[in-house]
Amino acid sequence: MSLGSLALVLHAHLPFVRHPEHEDFLEEDWLYEAISETYLPLLQVFDKLAEDGVPFRLSMTLSPTLVSMLRDELLMSRYARRLDLLCELGAREVHRTRADATFGPIARFYRDHFESLRRAFHDRYKRDLVSAFRRLQDAGYLDILTCNATHGFLPLMQQVPEAVRAQVTVAANHYRQHFGRDPAGIWLAECGYYPGLERLLASERIRYFFVDTHGLTDAVPRPLHGPYAPVFTEAGVAAYARDPESSQQVWSTEHGYPGDPDYREFYRDIGWDLDLDYIRPFIQPTGERKNTGFKYFRITGKTNEKRPYDPLAARERASVHAGNFLFNRQRQMEDLASRLGGREPVVVAPYDAELFGHWWFEGPQFLDFLIRKVAYDQKTFRLVTPSDDLREHPENQVATPPLSSWGAGGYANMWLDGSNDWIYRHLNHCAMQMVALARDFPEAGELQRRALNQAARELLLAQSSDWAFIMKTGTMVEYAQRRTREHLLRFQRLHEQLRGGKLDEGWLSHVEGRDNLYPELDYRLYLPA
């Protein structure tokens, strides 16, 4: 009999980036890199585990914006071309390094790797990764979660409750459309929670959500089991908390596994290292350099003199680290079981999915080793999802978590800061205007309905927490500011045309084609309750 449970949670999300007006757009690389480095490798790991009969349970968010992009034919066609280019680059690299005893084997590794991804994308998954993840859920391996419609940070939206409701309702309906069931759980963007939010979750039949550690330890009344058992909110929706110990082992810059010297160095890529004329066909058409995914060096240490990457040595380290993670969870479960008394502890270990493969190339291998070791090398704990835990433990303490997030500082300062605070007066103003439009046009004609739906779409896209986060962190700031302004300006133009009774159908068709998210969207969800 196990002493406790481990709930691994991978949060897969990207903001909606789709630019049909450009043949090649740099920020679309966020999606293409994530498919090659995270989503396809994770699918290959999960499918191989299932084929080998390895029992496992794992929770994974597929955010609505990510699902929409993975099912967009334009983006998937562009990704297919990207894979073809990577395979061509692999062949060229094998030829270039054919006489190099050090880098030749690494070039062959990458050639084989990208050709394997191309076969999997086209032949095994038929260019439909969402269906592949859904099959794993239907087979009982994954518990797929939804997320706010556009990853809006809800604590800073509560001034307009209808806007918060729209983020939740659109997400739940989108999930039902793509996965054929109610979402059991939701990953609140940035783990952003405020008291009362659970009532909206309950109205969509969502059973659980996640908060950071202090979101439970500071709850009222104080939870008896700390962050190692959920609490029920007043609405009956369960809140699970992040375990700091298991997070530290993987996330920590100084002490986490991904910093091991044998692992692949993320910041050395042939897109920057090789001669410009040679690499030009595989970078931006402007000649601007970028990462290609061909990285020939290991982390080595805090030095600019990097040693060549050895995939086999890195794989061995992933196995060692999986064993270490397993050992630490066993000791943790033994300690918790001796202290909690009566309630089997559940340790929740959430991570951004893109850590596994994108930032930490060996991350999918680590998960493969870990899941197999949990299944066959120990009996101290089990892998579960929160759905499993709630089914086995239907009675839990009732408490109210405080406003919190998993961002730096634990509250809202990542998304409300001198770098980005200018956006909120505009977002809240537009949200209030959207509520008024829904109220004043309850039975719109066909063209009005299209304009109202597009206004709602532009508002949702402007509310993405990704833009405020990027402004705060100082990466791609110009793009984040531009996206925010563009969506707000389009909303205002639609608002003015609706109020003035003069709709520009040609321009409306144009923006519908650019921002084609949620074709099923109904603006009336902004009607006051």
N, C-alpha and C positions, 0 to 999 in steps of 0.2 A: 504494500500500500504506500502511495506517495505521500510525502510530507507537505507538498505545496504545488503550485502551478506557476508556469512562466508564460506570459502573454507577450509574444513578439508582435510589434505593430510597425508596419512600414507605411509611411505617408508619402504617396506618389502624387505630386502636383506640379503643374507648370501653368503660368499665366497664358491666356489665349493670345497667341501671336500668329497671325495669318495675314499675309500681304500679297494678294493676287495681283496687285498693280505693279509688283516688281518680280522679275524673273528669278532673282537671287537676293535674299534678304538676310543680313547677318544674324538678327535675333531669332530667326526661325531655326538656327543651328541649335538653340537650347533644346528643342524637341528632338532633332535628328541625333544629337549626341546622346540624349537620354535614352532613346530607343536602342541605339547600338551598344551603349555602355551599361545600361541598367535594366530596361524593361525586357529586351530579348534575352539577355543572360539570366535574369531571374526566372523567366518562363522556362528556359531550358533546364535550369536547376530543379524547379518545381515539377516539371513533367518527368524528368529522369527519376526523381524520388518516387513519384506516383507509379511509374513503370516498374521500379524495383520493389514495390510493395512496402515502402517505408511509411509508417503511419506518422502523420504530422498535422498540426493545426496552426494557422498563422493568420493574422489580420492584416489587411492591406487596404489603404485608401486609394481609390482612383478618383481624383477630383473631377467634377463635371466638365471643367474646361479641358482637362487632359483627355478625358473620354471623347469629347467632341473633336479634338484635334486628331486623335488616333483613328477616328472614323470619317475624317475629311478626305475625300478622294484627291483633291489638289495637293494637300500636304503629304499624303501617302505616295503619290506619284513622284513628288519632289524627293521624298526620302528614298524611294527606289533608285532614282538617279544618283543620289548621294552614295548609296551602297555600291552601285556600279563603279563610281569614281574611286571609292576606297579599294575595291578589288583591283582596279587598274593600277592604282598606286602601289598596292601590294606586289603585283607582278613586276612593276618597274623597280621597286626596292630590292626584290630578290635578285634581279639582274644587276643592279648597281653594286650590291654587296656580295656578288657571287664568289669573289676571291678573298673575302674578309672573314677570317675564322672567328672573329669576335662578334661582329654585327650581322653576318650572314644568317646564322641560325635564328636570331631575333626577327629579322625581316621575314623569314619563312614562317615563323610563328604568327606574325601579323597577317600575312597573306592567307594562311589557313584559317585564322580566326575570322577574318571578314568574309571569306567565302562561305564559311559555316553559317554566319549570320544571314547572309543573302539567301542561302538555301532554306534556312528556317523561316525567314520572313515570307518568302514566296511559296514554298512547297508545303511546309508543315502548317503555317498559320494563315496562309492565303491572304496575307496583307491585312488581317483583322485580328489585332492583338487583344482587343476588348473581348471578343468571343473566346479567345484562348483562356483569358483570366476567368471568364464566366464559367467555362467548363470545369476549371479547377474548383470553383465555388460549388457548382452543382454536384461535383463528385465528393464534396465534404472535406476538402483540404484547406480552402481559403474562406475567410469571412471578409467579403469586400465591403468597405465602408464608403459612405458618401462624404461630401464636404460642402461648405457653403458654396453657393452657385458660382461665384467668381472669386472665392477666397477673401471675401470682405471681412475686415476686422470688426466683429459685431459690437464689442464694448464701446466703440466710438461712433456707432450708428444708432444707439438706442434712443436718441432724441426723436427719431422718426420710426416708431415701432413697425409701421407698414413696410419700411425698407428692410428691416431685420427679417420680418416674416417672408418677404419675397426671396431673400437669400436662402432661407431654409426650404420654403415650399418649392421653388424652382429646382433646387437640388434633389429633393425627395422625388418629385415627379420625373425628373431626368433619370434618376436611378431606376425607377420602376420601368421606364421605357426601355432601358438598355440591359437590365438584369432580371426583369420579370418577377420581381418581388419587392416588398417593402425593405428599405434599408434598416438593418438591425441597429446599426450604430452610425455615428457621425464624428468625423474629425473636425471640430470647430477650428477654423483657420487660426493658426498661431496659438492653438489651445485657448483662444480668447473667449472667456466666459464672464457673464455678469448675472447676479441673482434675478430670477424671473424668466431667463431665456429658456429654461427647461419646459415651460408651458408650451412654447412654440414647437419644441421638439416632440413633446407628447402628442400634440395635435396631428403630427405626421407619423405617429406610431413608431417613433425612434426610441429605442430602449436604453441606449447608453452613449456617453461621450467621455472625453478625456480632459483632464486638467493637469497643470504642472504640480509638483509635489506640494508646494505651499497652498495650492488650491484645495487640498484636502486637510492638510495639517492645521490650516487656519480656519477651517469650516466651523460653523456654529450649529449645534454644540460640537465640541472637539471629538473627532472620530476615535472610537475606542481602539481601533487597530491601525491608526496612522494611515500611511499611504498603501498599506498592504491588504486592504479589502475595500470594496466600493461602498459608497453611501447612496441611499435613495434620496433624491430631492423631493420636495413637497408634491411635485407632479408625478412622482413615481419613476422618473428617468434616473438611471444609475450614473454616477460620476466615478471614473477610475483615475488614479493618479500615477504619474511617472515615477519610477524607481530611480533615485539619483545614483545609486551604486553601479547598476548595470549600464546606465547611460555614460557614466564617467569612463568606464573601461573602453568604450568604443568611441565616444565623442571627443574626449580630452585631447587637446593639441599636444600637450607635453607627455601624457601617460597612456593615451589611447593606442589600440592596436594599429590603426592605419599609418602611424608614424614610424613603424619598424623600418630599419635601414634596408632590409631585403625587398620591401615592397616597391612597386613602380612609382617613379617620380612623376607627379602630375604636371609639373611646371616645365618640363623639358620635352619639346615636341619638334618633329622635323619640319613642321610648318614654319617654325622660327629659326631652326638651326641650319637648314640646307640652303644652297644657292637659290636665289630668287627665280632665275630663269628656269631652273629645274622644277621647282615646286609651284610655279605660277598656275598651271592648270588645275591645281587642287586647293587653291585659296580663293579669296574674293576676286571677282572679275576686275576690280579696281587695282589689284596688286597688293591690297592690304593683307598682311599675313594673319593667320589664325591657326588654331589647333587642328590637326588632322586626325588625331587618335593614334598615330605612330610615335610611340615614346620609347626610347632605347636605353634609358638609364634608370637605375634604382635610386631610392632616397639617399642611401649611403650615410648621411649625417648632415650636420650643419656646416656644409662646405660646398664650394662651387665646383669642386673636383668630384664629379659623380662617376660611380662605377657602372659598367654595363648591367642591364637588367637580365636576370635569370628567371624565366617563368617557373621552372621546376623548383628552384630554391624558394621562390615566393609562395608557391603552392604548399610546400612543406611548412612554411611559417603560418599559413592560414590554418592548417591542421593543428599545429601547436597552439595557436591562439584560441581555436575553437575548444580544444581540450582545457585550456586555462579558464575560459569563460564558463564552461561546464562545471569545473571544479569549484569556482567561486560561487556559482548559483547553488550548488549542493550545500556548501558550507552556510550560505545565506539562508537557504530553506531550513536547515537544521536549527539555526539560531532563531529564526522567526517562529518556527513551530513550537519551540520551547517557551517562547515568550507570549505569543498571541493567545493560545489556549482556546480550544473549542472551534475556532474558525480557521480553516485551511488558508494559509496566506496565498495571495496571488501577486506575483511580481510583474509589473507592467514595464516593458522595455520598448519604448517608441523611438523610431529614428526616421529621418527623411530617407525615403527609398533611394534617392539619388546618391546617397553616401555609398551605397553598395554597387560598385561598378564604375560610377563616374568619378567621384573623388577618391574612392578606395577601390582600385581595379580588382583586387582579389576578394572584395566583399562578398560577391555571390558564392565563391568557393568556400569562404568562411561559413556562410549560412548552410551550405550543403554539408560540410563536415559537422557542424553543430547539430543539425537536425538528425543526422544519422547517429551521432554519439548519444543524443538524448534518447533516441529510440532503443538503442542496443547496448549502451555501455553503462547504464545506471538505472536506478529505480527510485531515486530520491524525489524527483518532481516530474511533472508532465507538461507538455505544450498544450495550451488551451487558447481559446478566444474568449473575450468577455461574454459572448452569447453562451458558451459552454459553462462559464463560471456562474452566470445568473441562473441558468437552468439547474445547476447542482446546488446553488445556494440562493433560493428564492427569497429569503428573509435577510434584510440588512438594515443597519442603523439609518435613521432619517436625519439629514443634516443639510445645511445650506452653505455651499462654497462661496468664497468672496470673489469679487472681480479679480481676475488674474489672467496671465498668459505664460507661455514658455519662452518669451523673448527676453533679451538681456534686461536685468532688473526685475523681471517677473510681472510687470504690469503693462503699461501702454507706451512707455517712452521710446520704443523702437519705431512706433507708428505715429507718434505725436511729439514732434521735435522741431527745433528751429529750421531744420532742412526741409520739412514737409508739412508744417502746420497750416500753410496757406491753402491747402486743398480742401479742408473740412468745411469752411464756410460755403464753398461752392457745392460740395457734395450734399451737405444738408439742405441747402436752398433748393437744389435740383430735386432732391428726394421729396421735399414738401410740395414742389410743383407737380411731381409725378402723381402724388396722392390726389391733388386737386384735379388733375386731368382725368384720372380714373373716376372721380366723383362726378365731374361735369360732362363726361362723355360715356355714360353707362351703356348706351346702345349705339355704338358708332357704325357708320357705313363702312363699306369694304376698304376704301382708300384711307379713311380716318383710322380704321382699325390697324392697318399696316403701319401707319405713322405712329400711332400710340404704342404698338408693340415694339417698334424700332426705338422709340424714346426710352422705353423700359430697358431695352437691350443695351443702349448706350450708357444709361445710368449704372446698370450692373457692371459693365466693363470698367467704367471710371472708378467704381468702388473697390476694385481689386487691391488687396493689401500689398501685393507685390510691388506696386509703383511706389508707395510710401517707403517700403523697406529698401528698395534700390536707392531712393533719394537719400535715405539715412546712411547707408553703407558706402555711398559714393561710387558705385559701379554702374555704368550705363545710365547715368543720371539724365542725360539729355533725352534719351529714348523714353524713360519713365515719365519725365515731365511732359514730353510731347504727347504720349498716349493719354495721359490724364486730361490735358487741355483739349485734345481732339475729341474725345468722347463727350466732354462737358460742352464744347461748342456745338457739336452735332445735336446734343440734347436740346440746347437752347434754340437752335434753328428750327428743330421740329416743334418745340413748344410754341415759338412765335407763329409758325405757319398754322398750327392747329388753332391757336387763339384767333388768328386773323382770318381763318377760313380760306386760305389760299395755299394749297399743298402743291409742291413741286414734285410731280410723280417721277420725272426722269432722275432727279437727284436722289429721291427716296429709293428708287431701284438700285442706284449706284451704291449707296451706303448699306442697303440690305445685302448686296453681293459681297461687300468688304467685311462687314461684321455680321456674319450669318449664323451666329451662335443661337441655340435654342429656337429652332423654327416653330416649335409648338407653344412658344411663350404667349400668355394671355395677360394683357395689361391690367385686366380687372382684378388681379390678385393684389393690386395696390389700393383697392377700395377699403376705406376704414372699416374696422371690425364692428 
